[in-house]
Amino acid sequence: MKILVRNLATATTEEKLKSLFVEYGTVQSCSLVLDKATGKSKGFGFVEMPKVGEAKAAMKTLNGYKLAGNFIRVKKAEPKTEAVEDTTAAEQNTVPTAATAEKTQKDESNKTNYYGKIKKSDD
C-alpha cells in the first residue's frame, strides 16, 4: 500500500521517515519529493508498505505525529490521474450559435445579486 506523508519539515530525511514506519512493519520503499531547482524537500513524501494491515496501523498511529517540530499528516496515497482534456477550452474555440447566444442572455437575466432579486420600485 502506498502512503502519502504530508507536512514534513524540510530537514526530514528519507532515512528518518523510513525508520519511523519500520516500527510498524516492512517498508518496501520510501521517497521524499524534492524541488528540482533547489534539491530541497517539498514537505511531502511517499512510503510503500507491502502488507495492508501494517500500513493501516502505521497510518492510524502516525497521523498527527509530531516529527521534527511538525505534525505530519498520513493517509493512503491516491493513484495519480492523467490530465483530462478540458472541454470548456474546446467549446471556447467554437463559433456561437443563435441557441447559445439565447441561452447566455437567459442566464444573464436570471442572475441575482447578493441580497436576492432586486425589486423594482412600487411607483
TORTI-308972 format. One record per atom (N, C-alpha, C): residue in one letter; residue number from 1; atom name; x, y, z. Coordinates in Angstrom, 1 decimal, padded with zeros to 4 digits. Last residue first. Example, Ala and Ser with C-alpha at 12.3 -4.5 7.8 and 13.67 -1.06 7.14 Angstrom:
BEGIN
<site code="S" pos="2" site="N" u="012.8" v="-002.2" w="007.1"/>
<site code="S" pos="2" site="CA" u="013.7" v="-001.1" w="007.1"/>
<site code="S" pos="2" site="C" u="012.9" v="000.0" w="007.9"/>
<site code="A" pos="1" site="N" u="013.2" v="-005.7" w="007.8"/>
<site code="A" pos="1" site="CA" u="012.3" v="-004.5" w="007.8"/>
<site code="A" pos="1" site="C" u="013.2" v="-003.3" w="007.8"/>
***
This chain:
BEGIN
<site code="D" pos="123" site="N" u="-043.7" v="052.5" w="-007.6"/>
<site code="D" pos="123" site="CA" u="-044.4" v="053.7" w="-008.1"/>
<site code="D" pos="123" site="C" u="-045.5" v="053.4" w="-009.0"/>
<site code="D" pos="122" site="N" u="-042.1" v="050.6" w="-006.4"/>
<site code="D" pos="122" site="CA" u="-043.6" v="050.4" w="-006.3"/>
<site code="D" pos="122" site="C" u="-044.4" v="051.6" w="-006.9"/>
<site code="S" pos="121" site="N" u="-039.2" v="049.5" w="-008.2"/>
<site code="S" pos="121" site="CA" u="-039.9" v="050.5" w="-007.4"/>
<site code="S" pos="121" site="C" u="-041.5" v="050.3" w="-007.5"/>
<site code="K" pos="120" site="N" u="-038.3" v="046.1" w="-008.2"/>
<site code="K" pos="120" site="CA" u="-038.4" v="047.4" w="-008.9"/>
<site code="K" pos="120" site="C" u="-039.3" v="048.3" w="-008.0"/>
<site code="K" pos="119" site="N" u="-036.0" v="044.3" w="-006.3"/>
<site code="K" pos="119" site="CA" u="-037.4" v="044.6" w="-006.5"/>
<site code="K" pos="119" site="C" u="-037.5" v="046.0" w="-007.2"/>
<site code="I" pos="118" site="N" u="-033.6" v="042.1" w="-007.2"/>
<site code="I" pos="118" site="CA" u="-033.9" v="043.5" w="-006.9"/>
<site code="I" pos="118" site="C" u="-035.3" v="043.8" w="-007.3"/>
<site code="K" pos="117" site="N" u="-033.1" v="038.9" w="-005.8"/>
<site code="K" pos="117" site="CA" u="-033.6" v="039.7" w="-006.9"/>
<site code="K" pos="117" site="C" u="-033.9" v="041.1" w="-006.4"/>
<site code="G" pos="116" site="N" u="-030.5" v="038.8" w="-003.3"/>
<site code="G" pos="116" site="CA" u="-031.6" v="038.3" w="-004.0"/>
<site code="G" pos="116" site="C" u="-032.0" v="039.1" w="-005.2"/>
<site code="Y" pos="115" site="N" u="-028.2" v="040.0" w="-002.3"/>
<site code="Y" pos="115" site="CA" u="-029.4" v="040.1" w="-001.5"/>
<site code="Y" pos="115" site="C" u="-030.6" v="039.4" w="-002.1"/>
<site code="Y" pos="114" site="N" u="-026.3" v="039.6" w="-004.3"/>
<site code="Y" pos="114" site="CA" u="-026.1" v="039.0" w="-003.0"/>
<site code="Y" pos="114" site="C" u="-027.3" v="039.0" w="-002.2"/>
<site code="N" pos="113" site="N" u="-028.4" v="039.3" w="-007.3"/>
<site code="N" pos="113" site="CA" u="-027.2" v="039.8" w="-006.5"/>
<site code="N" pos="113" site="C" u="-027.2" v="039.2" w="-005.2"/>
<site code="T" pos="112" site="N" u="-029.0" v="036.9" w="-009.8"/>
<site code="T" pos="112" site="CA" u="-029.4" v="037.7" w="-008.7"/>
<site code="T" pos="112" site="C" u="-028.2" v="038.2" w="-008.0"/>
<site code="K" pos="111" site="N" u="-029.7" v="036.1" w="-013.2"/>
<site code="K" pos="111" site="CA" u="-028.8" v="036.3" w="-012.1"/>
<site code="K" pos="111" site="C" u="-029.4" v="037.2" w="-011.1"/>
<site code="N" pos="110" site="N" u="-031.4" v="035.9" w="-015.4"/>
<site code="N" pos="110" site="CA" u="-031.8" v="035.2" w="-014.2"/>
<site code="N" pos="110" site="C" u="-030.8" v="035.4" w="-013.0"/>
<site code="S" pos="109" site="N" u="-030.1" v="037.2" w="-017.4"/>
<site code="S" pos="109" site="CA" u="-031.4" v="037.8" w="-016.9"/>
<site code="S" pos="109" site="C" u="-031.8" v="037.1" w="-015.6"/>
<site code="E" pos="108" site="N" u="-028.0" v="035.4" w="-018.0"/>
<site code="E" pos="108" site="CA" u="-027.7" v="036.8" w="-017.5"/>
<site code="E" pos="108" site="C" u="-029.0" v="037.4" w="-016.9"/>
<site code="D" pos="107" site="N" u="-029.4" v="033.2" w="-019.1"/>
<site code="D" pos="107" site="CA" u="-028.7" v="033.1" w="-017.9"/>
<site code="D" pos="107" site="C" u="-028.4" v="034.4" w="-017.2"/>
<site code="K" pos="106" site="N" u="-030.5" v="034.4" w="-021.4"/>
<site code="K" pos="106" site="CA" u="-031.4" v="033.9" w="-020.4"/>
<site code="K" pos="106" site="C" u="-030.7" v="033.8" w="-019.1"/>
<site code="Q" pos="105" site="N" u="-028.1" v="034.9" w="-022.8"/>
<site code="Q" pos="105" site="CA" u="-029.0" v="036.0" w="-022.4"/>
<site code="Q" pos="105" site="C" u="-029.9" v="035.6" w="-021.3"/>
<site code="T" pos="104" site="N" u="-027.3" v="032.3" w="-023.2"/>
<site code="T" pos="104" site="CA" u="-026.4" v="033.2" w="-022.4"/>
<site code="T" pos="104" site="C" u="-027.2" v="034.4" w="-021.9"/>
<site code="K" pos="103" site="N" u="-029.3" v="031.3" w="-024.8"/>
<site code="K" pos="103" site="CA" u="-029.1" v="030.7" w="-023.5"/>
<site code="K" pos="103" site="C" u="-028.3" v="031.6" w="-022.6"/>
<site code="E" pos="102" site="N" u="-028.9" v="032.8" w="-027.1"/>
<site code="E" pos="102" site="CA" u="-030.1" v="033.0" w="-026.4"/>
<site code="E" pos="102" site="C" u="-030.0" v="032.4" w="-025.0"/>
<site code="A" pos="101" site="N" u="-026.4" v="031.9" w="-027.9"/>
<site code="A" pos="101" site="CA" u="-026.5" v="033.3" w="-027.5"/>
<site code="A" pos="101" site="C" u="-027.8" v="033.5" w="-026.7"/>
<site code="T" pos="100" site="N" u="-027.0" v="029.3" w="-028.4"/>
<site code="T" pos="100" site="CA" u="-026.1" v="029.5" w="-027.3"/>
<site code="T" pos="100" site="C" u="-026.1" v="031.0" w="-026.9"/>
<site code="A" pos="99" site="N" u="-028.7" v="029.6" w="-030.6"/>
<site code="A" pos="99" site="CA" u="-029.2" v="028.9" w="-029.4"/>
<site code="A" pos="99" site="C" u="-028.3" v="029.2" w="-028.2"/>
<site code="A" pos="98" site="N" u="-027.1" v="030.8" w="-032.5"/>
<site code="A" pos="98" site="CA" u="-028.2" v="031.6" w="-032.0"/>
<site code="A" pos="98" site="C" u="-028.7" v="031.0" w="-030.7"/>
<site code="T" pos="97" site="N" u="-023.7" v="030.0" w="-031.7"/>
<site code="T" pos="97" site="CA" u="-024.9" v="029.9" w="-032.5"/>
<site code="T" pos="97" site="C" u="-026.0" v="030.7" w="-031.9"/>
<site code="P" pos="96" site="N" u="-020.2" v="030.8" w="-031.8"/>
<site code="P" pos="96" site="CA" u="-021.5" v="030.8" w="-031.1"/>
<site code="P" pos="96" site="C" u="-022.7" v="030.8" w="-032.0"/>
<site code="V" pos="95" site="N" u="-017.7" v="028.6" w="-032.9"/>
<site code="V" pos="95" site="CA" u="-018.5" v="029.8" w="-033.2"/>
<site code="V" pos="95" site="C" u="-019.8" v="029.7" w="-032.5"/>
<site code="T" pos="94" site="N" u="-015.3" v="027.4" w="-030.5"/>
<site code="T" pos="94" site="CA" u="-016.4" v="027.2" w="-031.5"/>
<site code="T" pos="94" site="C" u="-017.1" v="028.5" w="-031.7"/>
<site code="N" pos="93" site="N" u="-013.5" v="027.6" w="-028.5"/>
<site code="N" pos="93" site="CA" u="-013.0" v="027.8" w="-029.9"/>
<site code="N" pos="93" site="C" u="-014.1" v="027.6" w="-030.9"/>
<site code="Q" pos="92" site="N" u="-014.8" v="027.0" w="-026.2"/>
<site code="Q" pos="92" site="CA" u="-014.5" v="028.4" w="-026.4"/>
<site code="Q" pos="92" site="C" u="-014.0" v="028.6" w="-027.9"/>
<site code="E" pos="91" site="N" u="-014.8" v="024.2" w="-026.3"/>
<site code="E" pos="91" site="CA" u="-016.0" v="024.9" w="-026.6"/>
<site code="E" pos="91" site="C" u="-015.8" v="026.4" w="-026.9"/>
<site code="A" pos="90" site="N" u="-012.2" v="023.7" w="-025.4"/>
<site code="A" pos="90" site="CA" u="-012.6" v="023.3" w="-026.8"/>
<site code="A" pos="90" site="C" u="-013.9" v="024.0" w="-027.2"/>
<site code="A" pos="89" site="N" u="-012.4" v="024.6" w="-022.8"/>
<site code="A" pos="89" site="CA" u="-011.4" v="025.2" w="-023.7"/>
<site code="A" pos="89" site="C" u="-011.8" v="024.9" w="-025.2"/>
<site code="T" pos="88" site="N" u="-014.2" v="022.8" w="-021.8"/>
<site code="T" pos="88" site="CA" u="-014.6" v="024.2" w="-021.9"/>
<site code="T" pos="88" site="C" u="-013.7" v="024.9" w="-022.8"/>
<site code="T" pos="87" site="N" u="-012.9" v="020.3" w="-021.7"/>
<site code="T" pos="87" site="CA" u="-013.9" v="020.5" w="-022.7"/>
<site code="T" pos="87" site="C" u="-014.3" v="022.0" w="-022.9"/>
<site code="D" pos="86" site="N" u="-009.7" v="019.4" w="-021.3"/>
<site code="D" pos="86" site="CA" u="-010.6" v="020.5" w="-020.8"/>
<site code="D" pos="86" site="C" u="-011.6" v="020.8" w="-021.9"/>
<site code="E" pos="85" site="N" u="-008.9" v="016.1" w="-020.7"/>
<site code="E" pos="85" site="CA" u="-009.0" v="017.2" w="-021.7"/>
<site code="E" pos="85" site="C" u="-010.0" v="018.2" w="-021.2"/>
<site code="V" pos="84" site="N" u="-007.2" v="015.4" w="-017.7"/>
<site code="V" pos="84" site="CA" u="-008.4" v="015.2" w="-018.5"/>
<site code="V" pos="84" site="C" u="-008.5" v="016.4" w="-019.5"/>
<site code="A" pos="83" site="N" u="-004.1" v="014.1" w="-016.8"/>
<site code="A" pos="83" site="CA" u="-004.9" v="015.3" w="-017.1"/>
<site code="A" pos="83" site="C" u="-006.0" v="015.0" w="-018.0"/>
<site code="E" pos="82" site="N" u="-004.2" v="011.1" w="-014.9"/>
<site code="E" pos="82" site="CA" u="-003.8" v="011.8" w="-016.0"/>
<site code="E" pos="82" site="C" u="-004.7" v="013.0" w="-016.3"/>
<site code="T" pos="81" site="N" u="-003.7" v="010.6" w="-011.4"/>
<site code="T" pos="81" site="CA" u="-004.6" v="010.6" w="-012.6"/>
<site code="T" pos="81" site="C" u="-004.0" v="011.5" w="-013.7"/>
<site code="K" pos="80" site="N" u="-002.2" v="008.5" w="-009.2"/>
<site code="K" pos="80" site="CA" u="-002.1" v="009.7" w="-009.9"/>
<site code="K" pos="80" site="C" u="-003.0" v="009.6" w="-011.2"/>
<site code="P" pos="79" site="N" u="-004.1" v="007.1" w="-006.5"/>
<site code="P" pos="79" site="CA" u="-003.4" v="006.9" w="-007.7"/>
<site code="P" pos="79" site="C" u="-003.4" v="008.2" w="-008.5"/>
<site code="E" pos="78" site="N" u="-003.5" v="008.4" w="-003.2"/>
<site code="E" pos="78" site="CA" u="-004.5" v="008.1" w="-004.3"/>
<site code="E" pos="78" site="C" u="-003.7" v="007.9" w="-005.6"/>
<site code="A" pos="77" site="N" u="-002.2" v="007.0" w="-000.3"/>
<site code="A" pos="77" site="CA" u="-002.0" v="007.8" w="-001.5"/>
<site code="A" pos="77" site="C" u="-003.0" v="007.4" w="-002.5"/>
<site code="K" pos="76" site="N" u="-003.7" v="007.2" w="002.9"/>
<site code="K" pos="76" site="CA" u="-003.4" v="006.4" w="001.7"/>
<site code="K" pos="76" site="C" u="-003.3" v="007.3" w="000.5"/>
<site code="K" pos="75" site="N" u="-001.9" v="009.5" w="005.1"/>
<site code="K" pos="75" site="CA" u="-003.1" v="008.9" w="004.6"/>
<site code="K" pos="75" site="C" u="-002.7" v="008.0" w="003.4"/>
<site code="V" pos="74" site="N" u="-000.8" v="011.7" w="007.6"/>
<site code="V" pos="74" site="CA" u="-000.5" v="010.4" w="006.9"/>
<site code="V" pos="74" site="C" u="-001.9" v="009.8" w="006.4"/>
<site code="R" pos="73" site="N" u="000.8" v="014.6" w="008.5"/>
<site code="R" pos="73" site="CA" u="-000.5" v="014.0" w="008.1"/>
<site code="R" pos="73" site="C" u="-000.2" v="012.8" w="007.2"/>
<site code="I" pos="72" site="N" u="002.7" v="015.7" w="011.3"/>
<site code="I" pos="72" site="CA" u="002.6" v="015.1" w="010.0"/>
<site code="I" pos="72" site="C" u="001.2" v="014.6" w="009.7"/>
<site code="F" pos="71" site="N" u="003.5" v="018.5" w="012.8"/>
<site code="F" pos="71" site="CA" u="002.5" v="017.5" w="013.0"/>
<site code="F" pos="71" site="C" u="002.3" v="016.9" w="011.6"/>
<site code="N" pos="70" site="N" u="007.0" v="019.4" w="013.3"/>
<site code="N" pos="70" site="CA" u="005.7" v="019.5" w="012.5"/>
<site code="N" pos="70" site="C" u="004.8" v="018.3" w="012.8"/>
<site code="G" pos="69" site="N" u="009.3" v="018.8" w="014.8"/>
<site code="G" pos="69" site="CA" u="008.5" v="020.1" w="015.1"/>
<site code="G" pos="69" site="C" u="007.2" v="020.3" w="014.3"/>
<site code="A" pos="68" site="N" u="010.1" v="016.3" w="013.9"/>
<site code="A" pos="68" site="CA" u="010.9" v="017.5" w="013.7"/>
<site code="A" pos="68" site="C" u="010.2" v="018.8" w="013.8"/>
<site code="L" pos="67" site="N" u="006.8" v="015.2" w="014.2"/>
<site code="L" pos="67" site="CA" u="008.1" v="014.8" w="013.7"/>
<site code="L" pos="67" site="C" u="008.9" v="016.1" w="013.3"/>
<site code="K" pos="66" site="N" u="004.1" v="014.2" w="015.8"/>
<site code="K" pos="66" site="CA" u="005.0" v="015.3" w="015.7"/>
<site code="K" pos="66" site="C" u="006.4" v="014.8" w="015.4"/>
<site code="Y" pos="65" site="N" u="001.3" v="012.7" w="014.2"/>
<site code="Y" pos="65" site="CA" u="002.5" v="012.5" w="015.0"/>
<site code="Y" pos="65" site="C" u="003.4" v="013.7" w="014.8"/>
<site code="G" pos="64" site="N" u="-000.9" v="012.8" w="012.6"/>
<site code="G" pos="64" site="CA" u="-000.9" v="013.7" w="013.7"/>
<site code="G" pos="64" site="C" u="000.4" v="013.6" w="014.6"/>
<site code="N" pos="63" site="N" u="-000.6" v="009.4" w="011.9"/>
<site code="N" pos="63" site="CA" u="-001.3" v="010.6" w="011.5"/>
<site code="N" pos="63" site="C" u="-001.4" v="011.6" w="012.7"/>
<site code="L" pos="62" site="N" u="000.4" v="007.1" w="013.1"/>
<site code="L" pos="62" site="CA" u="001.3" v="008.2" w="012.8"/>
<site code="L" pos="62" site="C" u="000.6" v="009.5" w="012.3"/>
<site code="T" pos="61" site="N" u="-001.7" v="005.3" w="013.5"/>
<site code="T" pos="61" site="CA" u="-000.9" v="005.8" w="014.7"/>
<site code="T" pos="61" site="C" u="-000.1" v="007.0" w="014.3"/>
<site code="K" pos="60" site="N" u="-002.8" v="005.0" w="011.0"/>
<site code="K" pos="60" site="CA" u="-003.7" v="005.3" w="012.1"/>
<site code="K" pos="60" site="C" u="-002.8" v="005.9" w="013.3"/>
<site code="M" pos="59" site="N" u="-000.6" v="004.2" w="009.4"/>
<site code="M" pos="59" site="CA" u="-001.4" v="005.4" w="009.1"/>
<site code="M" pos="59" site="C" u="-002.1" v="005.9" w="010.3"/>
<site code="A" pos="58" site="N" u="000.2" v="001.8" w="010.7"/>
<site code="A" pos="58" site="CA" u="001.1" v="002.9" w="010.6"/>
<site code="A" pos="58" site="C" u="000.4" v="004.2" w="010.4"/>
<site code="A" pos="57" site="N" u="-002.1" v="000.3" w="010.2"/>
<site code="A" pos="57" site="CA" u="-001.7" v="000.5" w="011.6"/>
<site code="A" pos="57" site="C" u="-000.7" v="001.7" w="011.7"/>
<site code="K" pos="56" site="N" u="-002.0" v="000.2" w="007.4"/>
<site code="K" pos="56" site="CA" u="-003.2" v="000.8" w="008.1"/>
<site code="K" pos="56" site="C" u="-002.8" v="001.1" w="009.5"/>
<site code="A" pos="55" site="N" u="000.4" v="-001.3" w="007.1"/>
<site code="A" pos="55" site="CA" u="000.2" v="000.1" w="006.5"/>
<site code="A" pos="55" site="C" u="-000.9" v="000.8" w="007.2"/>
<site code="E" pos="54" site="N" u="-000.3" v="-003.7" w="008.2"/>
<site code="E" pos="54" site="CA" u="000.8" v="-002.9" w="008.8"/>
<site code="E" pos="54" site="C" u="000.7" v="-001.5" w="008.3"/>
<site code="G" pos="53" site="N" u="-002.4" v="-004.5" w="006.4"/>
<site code="G" pos="53" site="CA" u="-002.6" v="-004.4" w="007.8"/>
<site code="G" pos="53" site="C" u="-001.6" v="-003.5" w="008.5"/>
<site code="V" pos="52" site="N" u="-001.0" v="-004.7" w="003.9"/>
<site code="V" pos="52" site="CA" u="-002.1" v="-003.7" w="004.1"/>
<site code="V" pos="52" site="C" u="-002.3" v="-003.4" w="005.6"/>
<site code="K" pos="51" site="N" u="002.3" v="-004.9" w="003.2"/>
<site code="K" pos="51" site="CA" u="001.2" v="-005.6" w="003.9"/>
<site code="K" pos="51" site="C" u="000.2" v="-004.5" w="004.3"/>
<site code="P" pos="50" site="N" u="004.2" v="-003.3" w="001.9"/>
<site code="P" pos="50" site="CA" u="003.5" v="-004.3" w="001.1"/>
<site code="P" pos="50" site="C" u="002.3" v="-004.9" w="001.9"/>
<site code="M" pos="49" site="N" u="004.3" v="000.2" w="001.8"/>
<site code="M" pos="49" site="CA" u="004.4" v="-001.0" w="002.7"/>
<site code="M" pos="49" site="C" u="003.6" v="-002.1" w="002.1"/>
<site code="E" pos="48" site="N" u="006.0" v="003.1" w="000.9"/>
<site code="E" pos="48" site="CA" u="005.3" v="001.9" w="000.4"/>
<site code="E" pos="48" site="C" u="005.5" v="000.8" w="001.4"/>
<site code="V" pos="47" site="N" u="005.6" v="006.5" w="001.3"/>
<site code="V" pos="47" site="CA" u="006.2" v="005.3" w="001.9"/>
<site code="V" pos="47" site="C" u="005.3" v="004.2" w="001.3"/>
<site code="F" pos="46" site="N" u="006.4" v="009.7" w="000.1"/>
<site code="F" pos="46" site="CA" u="005.7" v="008.5" w="000.0"/>
<site code="F" pos="46" site="C" u="006.4" v="007.4" w="000.6"/>
<site code="G" pos="45" site="N" u="006.2" v="013.2" w="001.1"/>
<site code="G" pos="45" site="CA" u="006.8" v="012.1" w="000.5"/>
<site code="G" pos="45" site="C" u="005.9" v="010.9" w="000.5"/>
<site code="F" pos="44" site="N" u="006.7" v="016.8" w="001.5"/>
<site code="F" pos="44" site="CA" u="005.8" v="015.6" w="001.5"/>
<site code="F" pos="44" site="C" u="006.6" v="014.4" w="000.8"/>
<site code="G" pos="43" site="N" u="008.3" v="019.0" w="001.3"/>
<site code="G" pos="43" site="CA" u="007.4" v="018.8" w="002.5"/>
<site code="G" pos="43" site="C" u="006.5" v="017.7" w="002.5"/>
<site code="K" pos="42" site="N" u="010.1" v="019.2" w="-000.7"/>
<site code="K" pos="42" site="CA" u="008.8" v="020.0" w="-000.8"/>
<site code="K" pos="42" site="C" u="007.9" v="019.8" w="000.3"/>
<site code="S" pos="41" site="N" u="013.6" v="019.4" w="000.0"/>
<site code="S" pos="41" site="CA" u="012.3" v="018.7" w="000.2"/>
<site code="S" pos="41" site="C" u="011.1" v="019.7" w="000.0"/>
<site code="K" pos="40" site="N" u="015.8" v="020.7" w="-002.5"/>
<site code="K" pos="40" site="CA" u="015.3" v="020.6" w="-001.1"/>
<site code="K" pos="40" site="C" u="013.9" v="019.9" w="-001.1"/>
<site code="G" pos="39" site="N" u="016.7" v="021.3" w="-005.0"/>
<site code="G" pos="39" site="CA" u="017.0" v="020.0" w="-004.4"/>
<site code="G" pos="39" site="C" u="016.6" v="019.7" w="-003.0"/>
<site code="T" pos="38" site="N" u="016.1" v="023.5" w="-006.4"/>
<site code="T" pos="38" site="CA" u="016.9" v="023.7" w="-005.2"/>
<site code="T" pos="38" site="C" u="017.4" v="022.3" w="-004.6"/>
<site code="A" pos="37" site="N" u="014.7" v="022.6" w="-008.7"/>
<site code="A" pos="37" site="CA" u="015.6" v="023.7" w="-008.8"/>
<site code="A" pos="37" site="C" u="016.6" v="023.7" w="-007.6"/>
<site code="K" pos="36" site="N" u="013.0" v="020.5" w="-007.9"/>
<site code="K" pos="36" site="CA" u="014.0" v="020.3" w="-009.0"/>
<site code="K" pos="36" site="C" u="015.1" v="021.4" w="-009.0"/>
<site code="D" pos="35" site="N" u="012.3" v="019.5" w="-004.7"/>
<site code="D" pos="35" site="CA" u="012.2" v="020.6" w="-005.6"/>
<site code="D" pos="35" site="C" u="013.3" v="020.5" w="-006.7"/>
<site code="L" pos="34" site="N" u="011.3" v="016.1" w="-004.0"/>
<site code="L" pos="34" site="CA" u="012.3" v="017.2" w="-003.9"/>
<site code="L" pos="34" site="C" u="012.0" v="018.3" w="-005.0"/>
<site code="V" pos="33" site="N" u="009.7" v="014.0" w="-001.9"/>
<site code="V" pos="33" site="CA" u="009.6" v="014.7" w="-003.2"/>
<site code="V" pos="33" site="C" u="010.4" v="016.0" w="-003.1"/>
<site code="L" pos="32" site="N" u="011.2" v="011.1" w="-000.6"/>
<site code="L" pos="32" site="CA" u="010.7" v="012.4" w="-000.4"/>
<site code="L" pos="32" site="C" u="010.6" v="013.1" w="-001.8"/>
<site code="S" pos="31" site="N" u="010.4" v="007.6" w="-000.2"/>
<site code="S" pos="31" site="CA" u="011.0" v="008.7" w="-001.0"/>
<site code="S" pos="31" site="C" u="010.4" v="010.0" w="-000.7"/>
<site code="C" pos="30" site="N" u="010.7" v="004.2" w="000.3"/>
<site code="C" pos="30" site="CA" u="010.5" v="005.5" w="001.0"/>
<site code="C" pos="30" site="C" u="011.1" v="006.6" w="000.1"/>
<site code="S" pos="29" site="N" u="009.6" v="000.8" w="000.1"/>
<site code="S" pos="29" site="CA" u="010.3" v="002.0" w="-000.4"/>
<site code="S" pos="29" site="C" u="009.9" v="003.2" w="000.4"/>
<site code="Q" pos="28" site="N" u="008.7" v="-001.2" w="001.9"/>
<site code="Q" pos="28" site="CA" u="009.2" v="-001.5" w="000.6"/>
<site code="Q" pos="28" site="C" u="010.1" v="-000.4" w="000.0"/>
<site code="V" pos="27" site="N" u="009.0" v="-001.9" w="005.2"/>
<site code="V" pos="27" site="CA" u="008.9" v="-000.8" w="004.3"/>
<site code="V" pos="27" site="C" u="009.5" v="-001.2" w="003.0"/>
<site code="T" pos="26" site="N" u="007.2" v="-003.9" w="007.5"/>
<site code="T" pos="26" site="CA" u="008.2" v="-003.9" w="006.4"/>
<site code="T" pos="26" site="C" u="007.9" v="-002.7" w="005.5"/>
<site code="G" pos="25" site="N" u="006.2" v="-002.3" w="010.5"/>
<site code="G" pos="25" site="CA" u="006.3" v="-003.4" w="009.6"/>
<site code="G" pos="25" site="C" u="007.3" v="-003.1" w="008.5"/>
<site code="Y" pos="24" site="N" u="006.4" v="-000.2" w="012.3"/>
<site code="Y" pos="24" site="CA" u="005.0" v="-000.8" w="012.1"/>
<site code="Y" pos="24" site="C" u="005.0" v="-002.0" w="011.2"/>
<site code="E" pos="23" site="N" u="008.9" v="000.7" w="012.3"/>
<site code="E" pos="23" site="CA" u="008.4" v="000.3" w="013.6"/>
<site code="E" pos="23" site="C" u="007.1" v="-000.5" w="013.5"/>
<site code="V" pos="22" site="N" u="009.2" v="001.8" w="009.8"/>
<site code="V" pos="22" site="CA" u="009.7" v="000.4" w="010.0"/>
<site code="V" pos="22" site="C" u="009.2" v="-000.2" w="011.3"/>
<site code="F" pos="21" site="N" u="008.5" v="004.4" w="010.0"/>
<site code="F" pos="21" site="CA" u="007.5" v="003.5" w="009.5"/>
<site code="F" pos="21" site="C" u="007.9" v="002.0" w="009.7"/>
<site code="L" pos="20" site="N" u="010.8" v="005.7" w="011.0"/>
<site code="L" pos="20" site="CA" u="009.5" v="005.9" w="011.7"/>
<site code="L" pos="20" site="C" u="008.5" v="004.8" w="011.3"/>
<site code="S" pos="19" site="N" u="012.7" v="005.0" w="009.1"/>
<site code="S" pos="19" site="CA" u="012.8" v="004.5" w="010.4"/>
<site code="S" pos="19" site="C" u="011.6" v="004.6" w="011.2"/>
<site code="K" pos="18" site="N" u="011.8" v="006.6" w="006.9"/>
<site code="K" pos="18" site="CA" u="011.7" v="005.1" w="006.8"/>
<site code="K" pos="18" site="C" u="011.8" v="004.5" w="008.2"/>
<site code="L" pos="17" site="N" u="012.3" v="009.2" w="007.9"/>
<site code="L" pos="17" site="CA" u="011.0" v="008.8" w="007.6"/>
<site code="L" pos="17" site="C" u="010.8" v="007.3" w="007.6"/>
<site code="K" pos="16" site="N" u="015.1" v="009.0" w="008.1"/>
<site code="K" pos="16" site="CA" u="014.3" v="009.3" w="009.3"/>
<site code="K" pos="16" site="C" u="012.9" v="008.8" w="009.1"/>
<site code="E" pos="15" site="N" u="015.8" v="008.6" w="005.4"/>
<site code="E" pos="15" site="CA" u="016.2" v="007.6" w="006.4"/>
<site code="E" pos="15" site="C" u="015.3" v="007.8" w="007.7"/>
<site code="E" pos="14" site="N" u="014.9" v="010.9" w="004.2"/>
<site code="E" pos="14" site="CA" u="014.3" v="009.6" w="003.8"/>
<site code="E" pos="14" site="C" u="014.6" v="008.6" w="004.9"/>
<site code="T" pos="13" site="N" u="014.7" v="013.6" w="006.6"/>
<site code="T" pos="13" site="CA" u="015.4" v="012.8" w="005.6"/>
<site code="T" pos="13" site="C" u="014.6" v="011.5" w="005.3"/>
<site code="T" pos="12" site="N" u="013.7" v="016.9" w="007.4"/>
<site code="T" pos="12" site="CA" u="013.4" v="015.4" w="007.5"/>
<site code="T" pos="12" site="C" u="014.1" v="014.7" w="006.3"/>
<site code="A" pos="11" site="N" u="013.9" v="019.5" w="007.0"/>
<site code="A" pos="11" site="CA" u="015.1" v="018.8" w="007.5"/>
<site code="A" pos="11" site="C" u="014.9" v="017.3" w="007.6"/>
<site code="T" pos="10" site="N" u="011.5" v="020.4" w="006.3"/>
<site code="T" pos="10" site="CA" u="012.4" v="020.3" w="005.2"/>
<site code="T" pos="10" site="C" u="013.7" v="019.6" w="005.7"/>
<site code="A" pos="9" site="N" u="008.9" v="018.5" w="007.8"/>
<site code="A" pos="9" site="CA" u="009.9" v="019.5" w="007.9"/>
<site code="A" pos="9" site="C" u="010.9" v="019.4" w="006.8"/>
<site code="L" pos="8" site="N" u="005.9" v="017.5" w="006.2"/>
<site code="L" pos="8" site="CA" u="007.2" v="017.2" w="006.7"/>
<site code="L" pos="8" site="C" u="008.1" v="018.4" w="006.8"/>
<site code="N" pos="7" site="N" u="003.2" v="017.5" w="005.3"/>
<site code="N" pos="7" site="CA" u="003.6" v="018.4" w="006.3"/>
<site code="N" pos="7" site="C" u="005.0" v="018.0" w="007.0"/>
<site code="R" pos="6" site="N" u="002.4" v="014.0" w="004.5"/>
<site code="R" pos="6" site="CA" u="002.5" v="015.4" w="004.3"/>
<site code="R" pos="6" site="C" u="002.9" v="016.2" w="005.5"/>
<site code="V" pos="5" site="N" u="002.7" v="011.0" w="003.0"/>
<site code="V" pos="5" site="CA" u="003.1" v="011.7" w="004.2"/>
<site code="V" pos="5" site="C" u="003.3" v="013.1" w="003.9"/>
<site code="L" pos="4" site="N" u="000.9" v="008.4" w="001.6"/>
<site code="L" pos="4" site="CA" u="001.3" v="009.8" w="001.4"/>
<site code="L" pos="4" site="C" u="001.5" v="010.4" w="002.8"/>
<site code="I" pos="3" site="N" u="001.6" v="005.1" w="000.8"/>
<site code="I" pos="3" site="CA" u="001.1" v="006.0" w="001.8"/>
<site code="I" pos="3" site="C" u="001.7" v="007.4" w="001.5"/>
<site code="K" pos="2" site="N" u="000.6" v="002.2" w="-000.9"/>
<site code="K" pos="2" site="CA" u="001.3" v="003.4" w="-000.9"/>
<site code="K" pos="2" site="C" u="000.7" v="004.5" w="000.0"/>
<site code="M" pos="1" site="N" u="000.9" v="-001.2" w="000.0"/>
<site code="M" pos="1" site="CA" u="000.0" v="000.0" w="000.0"/>
<site code="M" pos="1" site="C" u="000.9" v="001.2" w="000.0"/>
***
